[in-house]
Amino acid sequence: MGRQGTRASGWKWQEPLRRAWRRWVERRGRPVLGLALSGGNVRGVAHIGVLAALEEAGIRPDLVAGTSAGSLVGAFYCAGWESARLLEEIKNFSWREVARPRLPDLMGLLDSQMIEEWVVRRLGDIRIEDLDIPFAAVATDLVAGQRVVLREGPLAPAVRASCAIPGIFSPYITPEGRILVDGGVVDNLPVQVAREMGAEAVLAVNVSSTTLPLGGPPRNILEVLEYAWRIHLRTVWREGRDPDWLVEPEIPVFPVLEVAEHAEEAYQAGYRAMQQVLPQVLQVWR
């Protein structure tokens, strides 16, 4: 029994080396491909369509950097979830799982702890460094006003921090006392993060809409905050936009609370947009 335990422990220790070796073999003769996934709230479902198009073409990114919704999709993808499974999960999504109201003086309408718990129920307590594909979640230090790149440690809290939209979700407070919120505050399209991780070529997917209005005047407080967020993104979304390929899906406007009902539309928009860019990527990939 003891010998078997030692052997199993050794295998666990060697697994990161095996994954690194497998990635090296897969990308021989081509540049290291990084995937940068933007924030965009419920529009992030379009990222799944992009992943589906890449899967069909046999393209597997060597690393992924994600902000907000991009960190959520990227985390599941790097944990081994394929696009079909991800889409099915979103189609069955209920806001009740992540929408626990908070008192207004507690820094957010909703408790971001629910995001963390939602991720843990599906992926467990996995750590970022143990994912199948190298991954980074981008958050913002609310006090310092600086970008925070989370590349190690528990995955679920990192996604929680990256998705904590100011005003909607409460910030994530780290064990060290840092107050982290949505990465889109400072870096909504993490192209530079992907390069810092080692990407030699970056495929960026921007699902954020900076257009107004959103189909009419806001009808509730969530839509008021969504409008304000779009206005903010108009001032920051072009910063750091230097990818090798840029995918910008044309996603139909739909209410924030109806993500499950409109998941297929957003997915198809991402799939179509990636198909348009795919021939350019394949020139480098093969």
N, C-alpha and C positions, 0 to 999 in steps of 0.2 A: 504493500500500500504506500509506504513512504517513498519507494523508488518511483512509483507511478506519479506521485504528487510532484516529485522533483522534476521529472520529465515534462509533465504538463506545464509546470512553472517555466521551464526553459523554453518550451514552445511559445508560451505567451510573450516572453521577453524577446524572442526572435521574430515575432510576427511583424513588428514595424520594419525590420530589416528586409523581410520578405516582400512587404508591400513596396518599399522603396526600390528594391531590385526589379520587381514586376513593372513598376512605372518606368524605370530606366530602359528596360527591354522594349516596352511598348512605344517609346518615343524616339528610338534610335533613328538618326537621320532627319529629324524634324525639330523645329523649335519647341520649347516648353510652352504649352498652351494654357493660358489662364482664362477663367470665366469670371466676369464681373457682373453681378446681378444687383440692379438698383432697388431702392425702396419705391413704394407706390401704393401702399395700403392694399386693398382688396384686388387692385389691378395686378398684383404680384402673381396671380394665377397664370398670367400669360407666360411667366418664366417656365412653367411646366410644359407648355406647348413647345417652347424653344428646346427644352431638354429632349422632348419626344423626337423632334426633327434631328437632333444630334445623334440620338440612339439609333435611329433608322439608318443614318449615314455611317455608323460605326465609329463615331468620334467621341472620345472620352477625354474631357479636360484633365490636365495634370494637377490643377489646383483651382479652388473656387474662393472668391471673396464676395461677401454679400452684405448689403445694408438693409435693415428693416425687413420688409417682406422678402427681399432677396436673401437675407440671412436665414429666414425660416425655410424657404424652398431649398437653398443651398445646403443647409444642415442635413435635411432629410436625404437629399441626393448623395451627399458625401458619406452618409451612413448606410448607403446601399439600396435606398428605395428607388425603384424605377418610376418613370413618368406616369404610367398607367395607374400604379398604386397610389401615387400622390394625388392624381386627379380624382380618383374615387374617394379618397379621404376628404378632399375639399367639397365634393358634391354632397357628402353626408355631414358637413360641418354645421354646427349650431353655435351661435353667439353665446348661448347660455353656458357653454363650457369655459369661456374666457371673460365673460362680462359680469364680474362681481362688483357691484357699485361700492364706492367709497364716499366718505364725507368730504365735502369740498375743501376743507382745510388740510387734507392729507395728500395734496399735490397731484391729484388725478381723479377723473370721474370713475375710472375702473382700476381694479387692482392688477398690476402687471404680474403678480405672483401666479395668477391663473394661466398666463402664457407659459410660464415655466412648468407648471403642473401638466398642462396639455402636452407639452413636448415629452416630459418624463413618462407619461402614460403610454406613449408610442415608441420611444427610443430608449427608455430606461435612463440610468445615471451615467451614460457614456461620456467619456472625456474627448475633447477636441483632438488631442494628439493620437487618439486611438481610432479615428475615422478612416474609412477606406481611401479617401482622397484628402490631401491637405486642404484645410479650410480656415477662413478667418471671418469673424463677424465684426462689423464696424459699429461702434457706439460713439457717444459724445459725452465728455466730462462736462456736466452742466456748470460747475463752478469755474473750472479753468477755461472753458470754452474751446477745448481741444479735442481732436479726433483720438479715439481709443481703439486700437486694433486688438481683438481678442483671438489669440492663436493657440492657447493652451488652457487647461482647466476644464471644469464641468461644462458640457455643451448647453444644457437647458438655460442656465442663468445668462450665458452669453447671448443666446437668441432673445431672451426676455429683455435684456438691456438694449439690444439693437432695435427691438420693435416697440420700445416704450415711447410712443408718440407723445410729446409734451401736451399736457392738458387733457388728453384722453386716458392714457395709462400712467399710473404712478411710476416714478423713476425706480431704477434698480440701485440699491445701495450695497456696494461691495463689502466684504469683510473688513477691508481697510478703511471704509468710510467714504469712498468716492461715490458721487451721485451721478449715475449714468442714465442717459436717455437716448432716444432714437438717433442712429448715426446719420440720418438724412439732414440733421441740423447743420452739419459741417461737410459731409461727404456722401452725397446720395448715390453716386455712381463710382464705386471704388476701383477705378482703373489703376491708379497709382499703388494702391494696396496690393493688387495682383502682381504688379511689377516688383514691388518690394519683397514679395513672397518667392520671386524667382521666375516669373513668367517672361518669356521672350517675345510672345505674341499674345495679345489680349482680345478676346471676343467679349464685348460689352453689350448688355441688354438693358435698355432704359424703358421702363414701363410707367414712369411718372408722366402725368399729364400736367402741363403748365398752362393749359387753356382755361378760360373762364367765359361764361358761366358753366356750371355743371348740369345743364339741362333745365335751368330755372333757379329761382331763389331757394335758399336753404330752408328746410322744413323742420329741422330739429337741431339740437345742440351739437350732435356728431357732425352734421353737415356744415354747420357754422365753422367748426374747427377744421373740417376738411377744406373749406374755402380758404381759410387763413393759411393752411399748410401749402396749398397750391401757390398762393401768392409768394410765400417764402421761397418755394422751390424755383420760381421764375428767376430769382436773383442768384441762385447758387448752382443750378443744374449744369451750366456750361463749364464750371471750374473743373480742371483735370480731365477734360474730355479729349483724351489722346489715344483711344484704342486703335487697334489695327482693323477691327471690324465693329460696326455699330448696328445693333438691331433695335428698331423702335416700332413695336407693334401698334397698330391702330385699333385700340380697344374701345368697344362701345361704352357709352356712359351708362352706369347702373348704380342704384343706391348702395351705400356701404353695407347696409343690413341684409342685402340680398345676394351675398357672394355665392352661396350654394346654388341658388337658382340660375345664376349667370356664369357659373364656372366654365361650362362648355364653350360659351362665346369667347371668353377671355383666353382660354386654352387654344382655341382655333386661331385667334388673332396672333398669338405668339408663334404657333406652328407655321402659319403662312409667312410671317415676317422673317423667320429663320430660313425658310426655304428660299427666299429671295437672295439671301446673303451666302447661302451654303456653297454655291459653286466657287466663290472666292476663297472660302476657308479650305475647301478640298484641294485647291491648288497647292496649298502649303502642307496640308495634312498628309497627302499621299506622295 
